[in-house]
Amino acid sequence: MIFTDRSEAGKRLAVKLKPYRNKNPIILALPRGGVPVGFEVAKILHAPLEVVVARKIGAPSNAELGIGAISEEGVKVLDEDTIALLGLSEDEIKDVVEREERELKRRIDFYRQGKPLPNFTGKTAILVDDGLATGVTAKAATLAVKKLNPRKIIFATPVCAKDSTAKLSTQIDSVICIFKPFEFRAVGPWYKEFKQVSDEEVVDKLKKAKKFI
């Protein structure tokens, strides 16, 4: 199964999420790639759209190799096994974490003018991303949302790795995924168009989504 682009994937994902339409949902997109997907979900569910910012922590020598993730509300998740395997020192970890914390703050300032996430008491928090690969960034984001007291936490995505889905399912109420490929190496190959989403597009989608509620 190949999705045309993130918008088309979001429309298809929204169909699976329709049972939550009357469950007081709030759509929490993971920027940047999750925002066009979440925008379509929010539109069809007539739900508010917000972002929850999370950042993968890459290894010092290879940024693509994740050793953990951070998110809002002071959340930090580290993969101790990978860190030990790479023989990373505390100073090396501190340097990469601090760099990602600066980027996390920059994005929160840009997307929400530095405002904190609202309290989610009584709401069904539906986190949306364009894919679920290792799951470490998703885990950090869900831990941040848990601190804000939602009634339920759902993670929804068009395409996902089976093992990551199984792990995340044990930590939240439900993981909803359209397609779980037999072989999963990355998110991008499952989209015909997978261009980078800009900060400006994120802000534009958030503004346009205000008319959905």
Secondary structure, DSSP 8 states (H G I E B T S, - for coil): --BS-HHHHHHHHHHHHGGGTTS-EEEEE-TTTHHHHHHHHHHHHT--EEE--EEEEEETTEEEEEEEEEESTT-EEE-HHHHHHHT--HHHHHHHHHHHHHHHHHHHHHHHTT------BT-EEEEE-S-BSS-HHHHHHHHHHHTT-BSEEEEEEEEB-HHHHHHHHTTSSEEEEEE--SS-S-SGGGBS------HHHHHHHHHHHGGG-
